[in-house]
Structures are given as structure tokens and as C-alpha cells.
């Protein structure tokens, strides 16, 4: 165990980022592909088309709720374990893992029950009533996806815990295998068996079960943190500390749900007033298109969050060990990398929106579908470099133990700006106002993030300088 954790304090920052961030990026990308792959196959099935895409958009935020809870538990545990290992407190690390596992299993079962009981009002809340076909497909897809919620949550929560145990490669492989199952069975169930939305959902759940089974196997064979039976007993102090460190991950996801609910309902309301999309046969197009744009954004954010989340064990250990200079160097590399990802993404959406939308079945749809999609990509994601830096800031502050600052910034972005502008801007610009809500929110959040980034640099520099001045010298006296 000492060798594994010692590397976090001694090994080159760039090498550590590669080792921890790359598997995390791949894991999150593959996780994002679950829903995206469903949407691609649904879009290219002529008997589903944009109605199925719209239904997928309706259900997507409801899977994000499950993800929000899972990552709060998993990322919080990952940060707590990393800080504990840096402070040589192995007992607390084990208790955090045990309590986190129990929490995600209980909450996963409870959420599944709530979804099944209140399915109709829930999907109506997220815009399923745009037309009759969208509502029918939404109910079908939601029912089968709900049955996989406990497996999905367990696998997602265990992923960062496995990384904290020093096995980012296993975390990546377990997610990859689950996604492979989904990709294999999606076309079989949708095109060969013609199971429609049920087929897409069942393939997804099968993949989630594979990932959950592998995560369970790893839990029974952990190499650094080996929880015993008593570590699974409820400890309120450990639960509070773990949850506090994971609250930013929760808020960044759950607030996205609030924003998506607002966006979906504004699309339904103002789409009905549009000259084209007010017609019954085109009513589902804006919701389907915005869902597709969000899926591309999710791919980019998976890379961004993967880089930042992969750095949690590194930042947490070095903060716990008092090595603030290494934390500062890590922060610099991370912010630079995230900005570059955002610039590349911006280049793609501004120059090749037509190519992106063709992946999602544009050939089977009307010209209005393509025209609105091109406009949506170019407007909705025009500030994506700022969005990338914002996300990195949220997560890195969390890894440093700055839960309050991280949670505040996340809440301002997703709830105050994300929901607020989604509700206000359509009053002025109608359907286009929904599209402008994203770039306006990201630009204003970036202005706040710059202040927090500068403050963090100053704190790390001052702490490191104080530590250097206080350290005893080993230089011999010169006579």
C-alpha cells in the first residue's frame, strides 16, 4: 500500500495525470455512450425516428438523477479515501468505502421504486406531452430503463472508488465491457427484433448489469482498502464527511436536471408558437434536436470531467500530505488541458454541425430538422471552452477539500444561471432564447471561476512559501 500511495506524492505530475485521468476519461466517455448509442440507433430506425429521439431526450434527465446520486457517493468516497491515505488514516478510508456501498444500494432500490410508482407524472414533468407518439415512446423507454437503475447506480458509484483503490485500469475495463454489450445488442433488438424503445432500453440495462457485476467482484478483491464487515455498519460522521466532498458532483448533475426540465418545457411551450414547429408532425423536432446537441456536449464534458475526476486522488493525496506546490502544478496542467479540449470542440460544432446531425438520422427527417439542428449546435455550444474550464474548476476545488466554494460555483452555474436564463430568455427571443441560455450561463460563470482560480493559486503559493521557510535546512555550515 505504501508504494502505491507514495507514488502520488513523488511521481511526475504529467505521468500521474496520464495514469489516472486517461482511464477515467474513457470510463466516462463509455458511460456517456450508453445513452448516445441508444439515440443513434433510435434515430436511424425509420419506425422510431425523431419521435423516439424526443422520447430519449425526455427520459435522459431522469437517468441523470440516478447518476447524480451515484457520483455524489462515489466521488465523495474517492476524495475522502485519497485525503485519508495522504494522512495515513486507513481505518477511515475503509469505513468510507463500506458506508458508500450500503448507501448506493439502498438509494438505488428506493429510486427504482419511486420511478415505477410515479412514472406518468414524472415523464410529463419533463416534456413528454409534446405529442401523443412522443408520450407513448417515453413511457415505454422509461419503464425498462428504470429496472436497471440499481445496477447503473452501483456501477457508477464504484467506478471512482476503484480508481481511489489504485486500479483506474480496472474501472475503465468494467465500463468498456458494459458498453460493448449495449452496442452489440442495440442493433439486434431495434432492427432485427424490432423491439423499438424497449429494445434500446433492454440493451442498455444488460450493459449496466455487466459493469455492476464486475464492480462487485472488485469490491470483494480490493487491493489497498479492504473493508471488513464492521466497515459496512452505519457511521454518521464518515457519511457526513464523504457526502460533503461529493456534494459538488451531485449538484453539477442534479442541477443539470433542473436546467433540462426548464429547457424541455420551454421548448414545448415556445415550439408550439413557432410557425413550423407548431404543426403536429413537426412538434417533436426541437426537443429531439436539443437532446442531440446535449449528447454531443455530454461527450465533451465526459472528457473534461474525466480529466478533472482522474486528478482527484492525486490532488487529494498531495493536499493531505501538505505538498501544495504539486497541487498547484497539477491545477495549471489541468486548466490548460481543459481549455484546449473546449477549443477543439468549438471548432467542430461551428464548422461541421451538418456532419454531426447526419449521425442522428437527419437523412430520414424533414429539412426543418437539419436547419434547426445546425442553428442549435452553433448557438447552444458557442461558449463551450468556458464551460470546460468551469467544470474543471468545480471538480478540482472539490478534490482540494473546498466543498463549499465548489458547490457554490456549481449551483450558480446550473440553477441560478442555467434554469434562470432558460426561463427568461425565451420571453424575449422565443425558441432561440432557449438556445442562448447555455452560452450566456457559461460566460457569466467563467467570470466568477476566474476569481476563484486566482484565489486558489494565491492560497497554494502562500502555503508552499510558508512551508519552505519553516522547513529546516540540511546544508552544512561553511566556516
ABEGO torsion letter per residue (X at the ends): XAAAAAAAAABBAAAAAAAAAAAAAAAAAAAAAAAAAAAAAAAABAAAEAAAAAAAAAAAAAAAAAAAAAAAAAAAAAAAAAAAAAAGBAAAAAAAAAAAAAAAAAAAAAAAAAAAAAAAAAAAAAGAAABAAAAAAAAAAAAAAAAAAAAAAAAAAAAAAAAAAGBAAAAAAAAAAAAAAAAAAAAAAAAAAGAEAAAAAAAAAAAAAAAAAAAAAAAAABAABBBBAAAABBBAAAAAAAAAAAAAAAAAAAAAAAAAAAAAAAAAAAAAABAAAABAAAAAAAAAAAAAAAAAAAAAAAAAAAAAAAAAAAAAAAAAAGBAAAAAAAAAAAAAAAAAAAAAAAAAAAAAAAAAAAAAGAAABBAAAAAAAAAAAAAAAAAAAAAAAAAAAAAAAAAAGBAAAAAAAAAAAAAAAAAAAAAAAAAAAEAAAAAAAAAAAAAAAAAAAAAAAAAAAAAAAAAAAAAAAABBBABBBBX
